[in-house]
Structure formats: C-alpha cells, structure tokens
Amino acid sequence: MTDQEIIQGILRRDETVFRELVDSYQQQVIRTCYGLVHDEQDARDLAQEVFIEIIHSAGEFRGNAKLSSWIYRISINKSLNHLKRQNRRHLLERIGLRSAADGRETVKNCDIPACEGADSSLEQKEMKQALHQAINALPVNQRIAFTMHKYEDCSYKEIAEVMNVSVASVESLMHRAKENLQRILSDYYEGRK
C-alpha cells in the first residue's frame, strides 16, 4: 500500500488501513518517543497520541515527504511537548506552586536487566540514568538527530528529511552531539572518582 493509499484510507476512516498503519509504525513511534522521554510508559502514551494526531491531521499530509518521515516528525513534536510540560510541572513544584502529589510520580523506569549483585545493578542504573540526563542536556536539534540515529538507526539522509535540513547539517549536529555527550559524561565520571 502506498503512502497516499494509507492516507486516503485514514481519511475514509477505514479501520483495516488504520490497523495496518499502527502495526507497521507502532514500535518505531514508541522507540522514537522513548529516545526522547526515557520512560517506557510515557513513550507508549505518547504513541497513542501520535496515532490520534495522524487520524486528525491526515488531510494535511501533502506527500512532499515520506509517510514515515511525517510520522517521525509528529512523534518528535509530541515528545518535545511532553518534555516541556514535564519541565514546567517540575518548575512549579520547585517554587511551591504545585505539590508533587498533584502529578504522576516522576521517577523514571530505567528497565535495566537483572544482574548479579545489587551493586552491579545499581551501578548500571546510575550509568543509564547519567546517559539519559546527558542526552536530555543536549540542544533540541542535537538530541533529535542523535536519538533518531542511535535509537532508531536512521540514516543521516532520513534524519535530514524529517528535520527538514541538509545531510551536512545532520552530520554537524551528530558531531556536536557526540562531543557534548563526551564532555558531559567525562565530567560525570570525573566527579565519581
């Protein structure tokens, strides 16, 4: 089925076409969202929002880019909006305008596989959390490019299409993201010694 046939099916509210779309893209959307929000349940919730958005905005798809690129863009926007809301909520909690009890628990689920020994497992959780914090500290465009390349295994060309930039820009974003991550993580590990 072509991208335009899928869009036409969604516009007709054809459940079979929508089910096929979800089956084809659900894992990609979840991984993309997880790469930005680092919480599995939030990523799954965001994936539902992405597919609802696809239904509501299918008429806006013009076919200038591939359907997968359009879906990536929606996934990224939903994830970034979620992070903005989450950061705003944390700020309000810190300045006392909202209590922590008002919202969901904010402890992230790291999904670390069980290892031998509690110290090893704790160290892995800390390392994974440090990596997620370092990725979150990247500027937005670097974070998007890095996440799409490392979590989704997208080529630079695919990333350029989704971000609407040149391949050279993606190469530059990836280079700066790697440098920034190396600096942030080396500072983290130096502080642990």
N, C-alpha and C positions, 0 to 999 in steps of 0.2 A: 504494500500500500504506500503511495507517495505521500509526501508531507501535505500537499493540497487536499488529497482524498481524506486524510485523517482530519484536517481542519474542517472540511465540509461535513464529515460525519459528526464531529463535535457540534457544529452549528445546527445540524438536524436533530441533535440530542440522541444520537444512535448509541445505545448502551454498549453494544458489541464493540464499536470503534473505540469508545472511551475505555472500556476494559482492556482492549489491546494496547492502547496508549499507556495506561497505568502499568500493565505487565512489562512493557518494553522499557519504560523510563523510571519506574519507582525506585529501584536500587541506585541508579545514577543520581536521582534527586536527593535521596537520603544521604548518600555519601558526600555530595556537594554541600548540603546543609551541615552535616556533621563536621566537615572540614573547616567550616567557619564558626560554628557554635560549640563544638566539642562536647555535646551532650546528646546521647542517643535518643532519649525520649523527645527532647526539643526538636531534633532533626526529623523524627517521624511525624511530629505535629506539624512542623513546617512543610513537610512533603504533602500533607493533606491540603494545607493552604495553597501550595503551588498548584495542585491539580484543580482546586476550586477556581483559582485565578485563571488557569488555562480555559476552563469552561466559560468564565465570564468575559474573557478578552480574546477569544478565538477569532472574532471578527476583525480584530486589529492586526492579526498576523498577515503580513503582506508577501511573504515568500522571498524577501530580499536576502535572508539568511536561512540556514537550515533550521528545521523544527527543533533539533537537539540544541542548537545554539540559543534559540529563543527560550527554551525550557531552562537551560543553564542560567540565562540572564534573570529569569523570574526567580529561580532558586536562590541565586546570589542576592537579589534585591530583598526577598523575603527574609533571608538570613541576616543581612545587614540591618534591616529594620528591626528585627528581633533583638539584635545586639544593642541597638540604640535604645530601645525600650528598657532592656535589662539594665544598661548603664544608668539610664535616667532613674530607674527604680532604686538602684544601689545608692545613687547620689542622694535621693530623697530620704532613704533610710539613714545614711550617714549624718545628714544635717537635722534629723529628727522629725521630718515632716511625714514620714511613713514608718510604721513599725515593721519589723521583719516578719511578724505574724500575718501581716496583710497579704503577703505574696507567697509564692511557692518557695520551697526550700531551694537555696542556691548552690548547694554543694554539688559539684559535677561528678557524674558517674564515669570513671575512667576505663571501665571494662578491662582491667588488667587480668590476664590469665593467672590462675593459681600457680605459685612457685613453691619450691621447698624453702621453708623457713620464713618466719614473719618479717625478719629484717630485709630479706631479698625482695619480698613482695612490696613492702613499704618503700624501699628504695626505688623500685620500678614505678610505683605510683607517683612518687615525688619527681622522678625524671620525666614521666609522661606529662605531669602537670606543668613542669617547667617548660617543656616543649610547647604545650598549648598556650601558655602565657606568653612565650616568646613570639609565637605565630600571631597571637592577638595584638601584640605590641607593634606589629608591622603596620606601615601605612596601608590603607584600604586596598589600593590597586596592587601593591606587592602581595598582600595577603590573598587576594583573589587569584592572581596569577600562580602563586606558589601552591595554593590549595588545589586548584584545578590540575596543575601539573603533577603534584606528588600524590594527592588523594584520588584523583580521577584518571591519572595517566593520560591527560590530554596533550596533544602536540602543541607546539608554540603557535602553529597556524590556527588550530581550533580555538585556542585561547584568544588570539588576536581577533578572530571573528566574533566571539562572544563579547569581548571588551570593546570592540569597535576601534582597535588601534592597529598599528603595523606590527609585523613579526619582530622587527628590530626593537620596537618599544617593549614587547614582551620579553625579549632577550635581556634588555636593560633592567626591566622590573625583576626578573628572576635573579640576575647578577646582584642587584642591590638587596633583594630579599635574603639571598644566601649570605651576603656579607653582614647584614643586620642580624640575622639569626646567629651567625657565628660569634659576633660581638656580644650579643645578649646572653647567649649560653655560656660563653667563656667567662663573662662576668659572674654568672650564676655559679659555675663550678669553682671559680677562684674564691668566691665567698664561702664555699662549703669546706675549703681546706683549713 
